[in-house]
Amino acid sequence: MAGSGMTVRIVLADDHTLFREGLRELLSTDPDFQVVGEGSSGDEAIALAEEHRPDVLLLDVEMPGPGAKAVIRALRTAMPDINVIILTMHDSAGVVRDLLQSGAAAYLVKNIARDQLVAAVRSVSRNRENVVLSIPRETMDALEPPAQQASPLSARELDVLRLVAKAMSNAQIAAALFISEGTVKRHLTNIYGKLDAVSRVDAIKKAAAANLITGLEQA
């Protein structure tokens, strides 16, 4: 993971050559960024990530070969330290939600300003728990139904609880969400407090009774 004063190594994956070249030139003006590879398909994105092990993969949604979701899933197990930033013209709430749930660290539309792009790359490379969005307001509003907005649990706490309900251990949850076991424990403590629960099973039952999460297999 890159930090202050460290070089952020980046792979670009976009099938539009002119856009990709412009993106490389833009990023190369920042002395902390190094573009180490470029590809024009999902297969090339995976191969370049395996070869260079970058801090950040900037990935378009629609390219030849495996789509963005398949690329993210392929990288999650093999190279969980890579932060995938989606950079695309697509701003459908369904696509945004699907790719964020698959593990994307950021979702940016291609009309983003240079400063916003640079800030997003820095943010996700410095803190794996950061999720960066630059999408239209109407897309943001459509990401979460009003009924879920009233939930006492945060989106990340709900993610943790859903995995708890699948009988996953703290270590397994940490690996699935790309966070530390200590962070999982803190989320569980917050969940217990918000739901007035005394155990994992109790938290699952109370969340299900309150319709905070549905379709659970109780641990």
Backbone bond lengths (Angstrom), bond angles and torsions (degrees), N, CA, C in turn:
res aa  C-N    CA-C-N  psi(-1)  N-CA   C-N-CA  omega(-1)  CA-C   N-CA-C  phi
1 M - - - 1.449 - - 1.525 109.23 -
2 A 1.337 115.24 134.50 1.453 118.25 -177.96 1.511 110.41 -82.60
3 G 1.299 116.02 152.70 1.454 120.46 177.85 1.503 109.63 -137.53
4 S 1.323 116.83 -171.38 1.447 122.05 -178.09 1.516 110.09 -59.91
5 G 1.354 115.64 129.92 1.443 120.50 178.86 1.513 113.83 80.50
6 M 1.313 118.71 2.24 1.460 122.50 179.65 1.520 109.73 -107.36
7 T 1.321 116.28 148.98 1.459 121.07 179.77 1.528 110.43 -75.14
8 V 1.320 115.84 131.85 1.462 122.09 175.39 1.525 107.48 -95.28
9 R 1.326 116.44 115.28 1.457 122.04 -178.01 1.529 108.95 -90.33
10 I 1.335 115.75 129.26 1.463 121.28 -168.64 1.529 110.68 -127.77
11 V 1.332 115.57 138.31 1.464 122.36 169.16 1.523 108.08 -112.67
12 L 1.329 116.30 136.57 1.462 122.44 179.35 1.528 109.04 -107.05
13 A 1.330 116.77 133.70 1.463 120.94 177.78 1.523 108.86 -133.85
14 D 1.335 115.52 104.57 1.465 121.89 -179.18 1.524 106.97 -157.01
15 D 1.342 117.54 134.89 1.457 119.16 -175.71 1.519 113.54 -84.54
16 H 1.331 118.21 0.09 1.459 121.80 174.95 1.533 108.54 -95.37
17 T 1.318 115.97 104.26 1.462 121.20 -172.31 1.519 112.27 -59.71
18 L 1.326 117.72 -43.96 1.460 120.54 -177.20 1.524 110.64 -64.08
19 F 1.327 116.55 -42.64 1.466 119.68 178.39 1.521 110.22 -64.60
20 R 1.323 116.66 -42.85 1.467 120.35 -178.19 1.531 110.99 -63.93
21 E 1.335 116.43 -40.56 1.464 119.78 179.02 1.535 110.56 -65.27
22 G 1.332 115.87 -41.19 1.459 119.03 178.02 1.520 111.34 -64.77
23 L 1.330 116.56 -38.03 1.462 121.11 178.80 1.525 110.37 -64.87
24 R 1.331 116.36 -41.87 1.463 119.92 178.18 1.532 110.71 -61.19
25 E 1.335 116.77 -44.67 1.468 120.26 -179.59 1.521 110.71 -63.96
26 L 1.330 116.44 -40.36 1.456 120.45 179.73 1.522 111.19 -62.59
27 L 1.328 116.41 -48.55 1.465 120.70 -177.63 1.530 111.49 -68.52
28 S 1.326 116.53 -31.78 1.456 120.38 -177.11 1.520 112.95 -70.95
29 T 1.330 117.11 -13.14 1.466 119.36 177.06 1.523 111.21 -74.86
30 D 1.334 116.85 -14.65 1.464 119.91 177.87 1.527 108.46 -92.84
31 P 1.324 118.58 121.72 1.472 120.97 -176.29 1.526 113.74 -64.42
32 D 1.341 117.74 -17.42 1.469 120.44 -179.85 1.521 112.89 -87.82
33 F 1.340 117.30 -5.56 1.459 121.06 -177.07 1.528 110.37 -109.42
34 Q 1.331 115.47 141.11 1.465 121.24 175.48 1.523 108.85 -135.19
35 V 1.330 117.24 114.90 1.458 121.59 176.00 1.521 107.76 -81.04
36 V 1.334 116.27 114.09 1.465 120.85 -172.96 1.522 113.09 -103.56
37 G 1.329 117.25 -6.56 1.454 118.88 -179.97 1.516 111.20 -170.37
38 E 1.348 115.85 153.21 1.465 121.71 178.85 1.519 109.22 -138.64
39 G 1.328 115.81 137.96 1.446 120.42 178.33 1.516 111.28 -139.68
40 S 1.337 116.15 164.50 1.459 120.71 -176.73 1.525 112.57 -124.63
41 S 1.339 117.02 14.27 1.470 120.03 178.79 1.523 109.29 -150.24
42 G 1.321 115.46 166.12 1.454 119.95 177.17 1.519 111.95 -62.39
43 D 1.338 116.42 -40.03 1.468 119.84 178.99 1.524 110.91 -63.33
44 E 1.330 116.83 -41.62 1.465 120.24 179.52 1.523 110.90 -66.91
45 A 1.326 117.09 -36.12 1.463 120.34 178.12 1.526 110.61 -60.05
46 I 1.321 116.38 -45.45 1.469 120.81 -179.91 1.524 110.27 -65.87
47 A 1.344 116.95 -45.23 1.463 120.79 -178.47 1.524 111.27 -63.05
48 L 1.330 117.18 -42.44 1.462 120.83 -179.89 1.528 111.03 -67.26
49 A 1.330 115.91 -37.55 1.466 119.30 177.59 1.524 110.12 -64.32
50 E 1.313 117.22 -40.89 1.464 120.89 178.55 1.521 111.09 -65.98
51 E 1.335 116.84 -37.24 1.461 120.93 -177.36 1.528 112.65 -74.08
52 H 1.334 116.50 -43.64 1.463 120.25 -170.75 1.529 114.25 -101.95
53 R 1.341 117.10 -18.40 1.471 120.34 -177.81 1.530 111.34 48.41
54 P 1.319 117.49 58.73 1.468 120.31 -176.11 1.529 111.57 -73.64
55 D 1.327 115.54 167.32 1.458 120.76 172.71 1.520 110.31 -76.71
56 V 1.346 115.66 -34.89 1.462 121.42 -174.11 1.522 110.09 -135.72
57 L 1.331 116.27 136.45 1.457 122.97 169.95 1.515 107.86 -114.41
58 L 1.331 116.99 116.83 1.458 122.02 174.71 1.524 107.41 -90.62
59 L 1.326 116.92 117.92 1.463 122.23 -165.78 1.526 111.47 -127.95
60 D 1.342 115.68 128.68 1.457 121.07 173.24 1.530 108.94 -79.00
61 V 1.324 117.16 160.04 1.463 120.83 -178.39 1.516 111.72 -79.50
62 E 1.337 117.18 -47.37 1.459 120.35 -174.83 1.520 109.95 -110.85
63 M 1.335 115.60 111.77 1.457 122.66 175.64 1.522 108.59 -142.13
64 P 1.332 118.52 164.65 1.466 119.65 173.73 1.524 110.21 -60.02
65 G 1.329 115.81 152.05 1.455 120.05 179.42 1.507 111.96 81.28
66 P 1.329 117.15 -156.97 1.466 120.45 -178.74 1.527 111.32 -57.38
67 G 1.329 116.48 139.30 1.452 120.60 177.57 1.517 111.96 -76.13
68 A 1.324 115.21 178.28 1.467 120.33 -175.89 1.520 112.10 -58.06
69 K 1.320 117.62 -41.97 1.459 120.82 -178.73 1.524 110.89 -61.69
70 A 1.334 116.79 -43.72 1.462 120.86 179.73 1.523 111.01 -66.22
71 V 1.327 117.08 -38.04 1.468 120.89 178.46 1.524 109.86 -63.41
72 I 1.334 116.33 -47.21 1.465 120.15 -179.73 1.523 110.75 -59.77
73 R 1.312 116.84 -45.19 1.462 120.20 -178.89 1.525 111.54 -64.58
74 A 1.330 116.35 -36.51 1.463 119.48 178.78 1.517 111.35 -65.68
75 L 1.331 116.10 -34.18 1.466 120.32 -177.23 1.526 112.78 -82.77
76 R 1.312 117.77 -26.21 1.468 120.22 -173.89 1.522 112.60 -59.46
77 T 1.330 115.51 -41.18 1.463 119.08 -178.89 1.522 111.67 -81.58
78 A 1.331 116.39 -45.91 1.460 120.16 -174.06 1.521 113.20 -76.69
79 M 1.332 117.58 -37.37 1.470 122.13 -174.32 1.529 110.59 -139.51
80 P 1.318 118.08 67.79 1.467 121.05 -174.94 1.522 114.31 -65.85
81 D 1.333 118.69 -13.73 1.462 120.47 -179.46 1.522 112.90 -80.71
82 I 1.330 117.53 -10.97 1.463 120.01 -179.87 1.533 109.67 -78.89
83 N 1.331 116.29 129.95 1.457 122.07 176.56 1.525 109.28 -94.22
84 V 1.319 117.56 117.70 1.464 121.57 -178.37 1.527 109.55 -94.39
85 I 1.323 115.58 122.21 1.456 121.89 175.04 1.522 107.86 -108.52
86 I 1.321 116.42 119.80 1.464 120.85 175.25 1.533 108.30 -80.52
87 L 1.335 116.07 126.74 1.466 122.05 177.63 1.518 106.77 -128.55
88 T 1.336 117.44 108.55 1.456 121.21 -166.44 1.523 111.48 -153.35
89 M 1.318 115.82 167.90 1.462 121.10 172.01 1.522 111.59 -89.21
90 H 1.327 117.67 -12.95 1.464 121.48 -177.02 1.534 110.12 -77.71
91 D 1.326 116.40 128.61 1.465 119.31 179.42 1.526 112.41 -128.03
92 S 1.329 116.41 24.30 1.467 120.73 176.70 1.520 110.00 -66.04
93 A 1.324 116.62 133.84 1.468 120.82 179.92 1.522 111.02 -58.90
94 G 1.332 117.23 -37.51 1.460 120.04 179.84 1.520 112.22 -63.72
95 V 1.335 116.47 -41.59 1.459 120.53 179.00 1.522 110.31 -67.43
96 V 1.339 116.60 -43.61 1.465 121.27 178.98 1.527 110.05 -58.34
97 R 1.321 116.16 -50.90 1.467 120.91 -177.98 1.523 111.14 -60.96
98 D 1.327 116.10 -44.10 1.466 120.67 -176.39 1.526 111.32 -62.98
99 L 1.332 117.38 -43.35 1.461 120.05 -176.90 1.526 112.07 -75.86
100 L 1.327 117.44 -33.56 1.464 119.04 175.07 1.526 110.35 -66.38
101 Q 1.331 116.56 -40.74 1.462 119.96 178.46 1.524 111.03 -67.29
102 S 1.329 117.19 -26.95 1.461 120.80 178.36 1.520 111.95 -75.85
103 G 1.341 116.76 -17.05 1.453 119.09 176.24 1.512 116.25 125.96
104 A 1.336 118.54 5.64 1.467 120.02 176.70 1.525 109.83 -62.84
105 A 1.330 115.92 139.94 1.462 120.88 -179.27 1.527 112.04 -87.50
106 A 1.330 116.75 -18.55 1.460 120.40 -179.62 1.522 108.82 -157.22
107 Y 1.339 115.36 152.91 1.458 121.06 176.51 1.523 106.81 -133.73
108 L 1.329 116.08 114.49 1.458 121.93 -175.16 1.525 109.71 -126.08
109 V 1.331 116.52 137.78 1.461 119.72 173.25 1.523 108.73 -87.50
110 K 1.329 116.39 154.88 1.465 120.96 -169.93 1.526 114.84 -74.36
111 N 1.322 117.93 -3.63 1.471 118.58 173.52 1.524 111.44 -90.72
112 I 1.327 116.16 13.95 1.458 121.59 179.62 1.531 110.32 -65.40
113 A 1.328 116.78 146.45 1.458 121.61 177.50 1.526 110.27 -75.57
114 R 1.338 116.73 155.85 1.460 120.96 -179.02 1.526 111.19 -55.45
115 D 1.333 116.61 -46.32 1.465 119.69 -177.59 1.516 111.64 -61.24
116 Q 1.333 117.46 -35.83 1.460 120.68 179.02 1.524 110.83 -68.48
117 L 1.322 116.51 -40.32 1.461 120.29 178.61 1.521 110.55 -63.72
118 V 1.317 116.88 -47.59 1.464 121.07 179.31 1.528 110.33 -59.01
119 A 1.335 115.83 -44.50 1.464 119.97 -179.78 1.526 111.24 -62.94
120 A 1.336 117.26 -38.47 1.467 120.79 179.59 1.524 111.01 -65.73
121 V 1.333 117.27 -42.77 1.465 120.83 178.91 1.525 110.02 -62.06
122 R 1.321 116.57 -44.69 1.460 120.33 179.32 1.538 110.55 -63.46
123 S 1.319 116.33 -43.67 1.458 120.70 -174.97 1.518 111.83 -61.20
124 V 1.338 117.67 -51.45 1.465 119.76 -175.57 1.524 111.64 -72.15
125 S 1.341 117.82 -27.98 1.464 119.49 -178.93 1.517 111.71 -77.74
126 R 1.339 116.76 -21.59 1.459 120.19 -179.72 1.521 112.64 -93.06
127 N 1.320 117.87 -27.02 1.465 120.65 -176.08 1.516 109.02 -143.39
128 R 1.331 116.34 109.39 1.458 120.71 -175.71 1.520 113.19 -66.30
129 E 1.329 117.64 -16.17 1.456 119.40 -179.81 1.525 112.31 -87.91
130 N 1.336 117.21 -6.49 1.454 120.25 176.47 1.524 110.36 -73.05
131 V 1.331 116.29 137.99 1.458 122.22 170.50 1.524 106.48 -124.01
132 V 1.330 116.55 123.14 1.460 121.51 -174.18 1.521 109.30 -111.14
133 L 1.321 116.72 130.28 1.463 122.36 177.91 1.518 110.23 -123.94
134 S 1.309 116.06 135.87 1.459 121.74 168.99 1.517 106.15 -136.51
135 I 1.330 114.89 87.01 1.460 122.52 -174.31 1.520 108.93 -137.10
136 P 1.347 118.26 162.05 1.461 120.19 179.22 1.527 112.35 -59.96
137 R 1.321 115.90 152.04 1.468 121.39 -179.05 1.521 111.60 -56.38
138 E 1.352 117.21 -42.07 1.464 119.23 -177.91 1.522 111.50 -65.78
139 T 1.337 117.14 -31.99 1.457 119.87 175.81 1.514 110.50 -67.69
140 M 1.328 116.31 -43.72 1.459 120.94 177.84 1.527 110.87 -58.63
141 D 1.334 116.30 -44.25 1.464 120.28 -178.80 1.518 111.90 -64.88
142 A 1.356 116.01 -29.06 1.465 119.83 -177.42 1.524 113.25 -85.21
143 L 1.318 117.80 -8.28 1.458 119.99 -176.50 1.517 113.05 -67.23
144 E 1.325 116.91 -32.02 1.459 119.62 -175.17 1.520 109.84 -133.39
145 P 1.328 118.22 124.02 1.456 121.21 178.52 1.528 110.67 -61.14
146 P 1.338 117.88 150.64 1.464 120.84 179.50 1.518 113.59 -54.14
147 A 1.346 117.72 -36.35 1.459 119.99 -178.18 1.520 111.69 -62.91
148 Q 1.335 116.38 -33.52 1.448 119.37 -179.25 1.524 112.28 -80.44
149 Q 1.353 116.98 -23.96 1.448 120.40 -179.05 1.531 111.51 -64.67
150 A 1.353 116.31 -23.24 1.462 119.71 -178.96 1.529 112.39 -85.09
151 S 1.321 116.70 -0.67 1.462 119.98 -178.13 1.519 111.14 -62.00
152 P 1.340 117.13 137.42 1.468 119.64 176.15 1.521 111.78 -71.66
153 L 1.338 117.22 -16.54 1.455 121.32 -179.60 1.519 110.69 -93.71
154 S 1.329 115.97 142.78 1.456 120.70 175.84 1.524 109.29 -73.15
155 A 1.337 115.88 167.68 1.459 120.01 179.13 1.530 111.18 -59.82
156 R 1.325 116.90 -40.39 1.463 120.54 179.72 1.531 111.15 -67.73
157 E 1.345 117.26 -38.49 1.461 120.30 177.55 1.529 110.71 -64.15
158 L 1.325 116.41 -37.48 1.462 119.82 176.87 1.533 110.29 -65.39
159 D 1.340 116.79 -40.22 1.462 120.47 176.84 1.532 110.28 -58.16
160 V 1.332 115.56 -46.79 1.460 120.42 -179.65 1.527 110.55 -61.17
161 L 1.320 116.85 -45.21 1.458 120.67 -176.46 1.531 111.46 -66.09
162 R 1.322 117.32 -37.10 1.470 119.31 177.38 1.526 110.98 -62.25
163 L 1.317 116.51 -37.85 1.461 119.62 179.01 1.522 111.29 -74.27
164 V 1.328 116.77 -34.57 1.466 120.37 173.61 1.530 108.96 -58.39
165 A 1.324 116.38 -40.93 1.455 120.97 -178.52 1.525 112.68 -66.77
166 K 1.339 116.92 -16.84 1.460 121.47 176.22 1.525 111.07 -92.65
167 A 1.356 115.54 13.50 1.469 122.20 177.57 1.523 112.33 65.01
168 M 1.334 116.70 29.11 1.453 120.46 177.74 1.527 109.87 -83.84
169 S 1.317 116.67 143.20 1.460 121.89 177.31 1.522 110.05 -76.11
170 N 1.334 116.21 168.21 1.466 120.02 177.12 1.523 111.18 -57.92
171 A 1.329 116.35 -39.41 1.464 120.25 179.89 1.526 111.09 -65.21
172 Q 1.324 116.66 -40.90 1.463 120.13 179.14 1.523 111.21 -67.66
173 I 1.328 116.69 -39.46 1.465 120.94 178.07 1.524 109.91 -63.98
174 A 1.319 116.38 -43.42 1.464 121.03 179.32 1.522 110.53 -58.79
175 A 1.328 116.38 -44.32 1.469 120.33 -179.89 1.523 111.45 -66.25
176 A 1.336 116.62 -40.34 1.469 120.48 -178.00 1.527 112.07 -67.38
177 L 1.329 117.21 -34.79 1.469 121.62 -176.48 1.525 112.67 -101.06
178 F 1.341 117.30 0.53 1.459 121.99 179.51 1.526 111.86 59.75
179 I 1.316 115.89 44.71 1.463 121.60 176.49 1.523 108.07 -131.47
180 S 1.323 117.55 171.95 1.463 120.65 -179.61 1.525 110.72 -82.76
181 E 1.335 116.23 161.49 1.460 120.09 175.96 1.522 110.50 -64.04
182 G 1.317 117.06 -34.39 1.468 120.32 177.31 1.510 111.58 -61.53
183 T 1.336 116.25 -38.62 1.465 120.18 178.20 1.524 110.46 -67.62
184 V 1.341 116.80 -38.66 1.471 120.20 176.39 1.526 109.73 -59.86
185 K 1.321 116.70 -44.29 1.466 120.30 -179.72 1.523 111.45 -62.81
186 R 1.329 116.68 -39.88 1.470 119.58 178.05 1.522 111.06 -64.44
187 H 1.340 116.37 -40.61 1.463 119.44 177.47 1.528 110.46 -62.79
188 L 1.332 117.01 -41.54 1.462 120.02 179.73 1.524 111.22 -64.29
189 T 1.320 117.08 -40.18 1.465 120.58 176.98 1.525 110.47 -60.24
190 N 1.335 116.50 -43.62 1.464 120.44 178.50 1.523 111.25 -64.55
191 I 1.337 116.05 -40.59 1.464 120.84 179.34 1.524 110.51 -61.64
192 Y 1.337 116.51 -47.01 1.460 120.08 179.89 1.530 110.37 -59.40
193 G 1.328 116.62 -43.24 1.458 119.90 -178.67 1.521 112.27 -65.04
194 K 1.333 116.55 -43.28 1.465 120.42 -177.83 1.525 112.47 -69.67
195 L 1.331 116.47 -32.45 1.474 120.21 -177.94 1.523 112.48 -98.80
196 D 1.335 116.96 -0.31 1.469 121.59 -176.18 1.524 109.39 54.81
197 A 1.334 115.45 45.84 1.463 121.77 -177.69 1.526 109.90 -104.07
198 V 1.337 116.08 154.80 1.461 120.68 -177.60 1.526 112.31 -112.79
199 S 1.340 117.27 -5.67 1.459 120.03 -178.58 1.520 109.01 -158.81
200 R 1.321 115.71 172.97 1.459 120.91 178.19 1.531 110.95 -61.62
201 V 1.336 116.01 -46.91 1.462 119.71 -179.52 1.525 110.63 -63.81
202 D 1.327 117.00 -41.46 1.459 121.15 179.05 1.521 110.58 -61.64
203 A 1.323 117.14 -40.74 1.463 121.00 179.69 1.524 110.75 -64.89
204 I 1.328 116.55 -41.49 1.460 120.53 179.04 1.525 110.62 -62.84
205 K 1.334 116.27 -45.74 1.466 119.97 -178.85 1.527 111.25 -62.78
206 K 1.328 116.98 -42.95 1.464 119.89 -178.18 1.524 111.39 -69.97
207 A 1.325 117.26 -36.80 1.464 120.13 177.18 1.528 110.74 -66.13
208 A 1.329 116.57 -40.15 1.461 120.49 178.60 1.519 111.07 -66.79
209 A 1.334 116.72 -40.61 1.467 120.68 179.97 1.520 111.41 -64.68
210 A 1.347 116.43 -31.16 1.460 120.87 -179.85 1.521 112.13 -89.62
211 N 1.341 116.28 5.75 1.477 122.01 -179.07 1.522 112.96 58.29
212 L 1.342 116.07 30.10 1.457 119.43 176.52 1.518 111.20 -77.03
213 I 1.328 115.77 -32.64 1.453 121.76 174.60 1.517 107.09 -141.88
214 T 1.324 116.30 148.38 1.466 120.70 -175.22 1.521 109.52 -129.66
215 G 1.317 115.07 166.48 1.460 121.60 176.52 1.510 113.48 65.82
216 L 1.338 117.15 32.38 1.456 120.30 -175.52 1.515 112.13 -86.53
217 E 1.348 112.98 147.02 1.458 119.71 166.05 1.512 106.51 -99.65
218 Q 1.296 117.99 112.26 1.450 120.30 -174.28 1.510 111.57 -68.63
219 A 1.369 115.46 137.19 1.448 121.13 179.40 1.499 109.60 -73.35
